[in-house]
Every structure is written in C-alpha cells, then in structure tokens.
Amino acid sequence: MSAAGDRRPVLPLDRLLSPEEVAYFLGAPVKTLSQWRYKGVGPRGLRVGRHVRFRRKDVEDWLERLVDPHGRGEVA
C-alpha cells in the first residue's frame, strides 16, 4: 500500500504512462501531445487496445533528442 488509508498499490517506475500523465510531466495540454503524435514529432506512444500509453524511457529519449548540443534550447 502506498499510504495509510490509500488502498492503491505502489506501481513500478517502468509502468506505462497515460497521455494525461505525460502531458502533465511536459507541462503541455493532452491535445497538444495528441497532435504531436499525429504529426510524428512527439514521444513514441503505444496502442494498448483502444488506449495510448507511453514508456517513460521513450518520453525521456524524445526529450534528449530535443536538446541542442550547443546549449541554445530546442532544435528547430
């Protein structure tokens, strides 16, 4: 159990993330994340039945690819 009175199990760090969790982490609306996926410019997602899920590593790898090696921010 994760906390007193909370009956939800503690989930492993390698569990799949929902679009809402990834959007919150990135500070972007879920709709923007969806548009990025549609355009092929966002983090790689997985289809699990009708649902889209993300691996934490895929999101982190995507963020690393955005970093400009010269320290100027996002790569255009």
Buried (B, 14 or more C-beta within 10 A) or exposed (E): EEEEEEEEEEEEEEEBBBBEBBBBBBEBEBEEBBEBBEEEEBBEBEEEEEEBBBBBEBBEEBEEEEEEEEEEEEEE
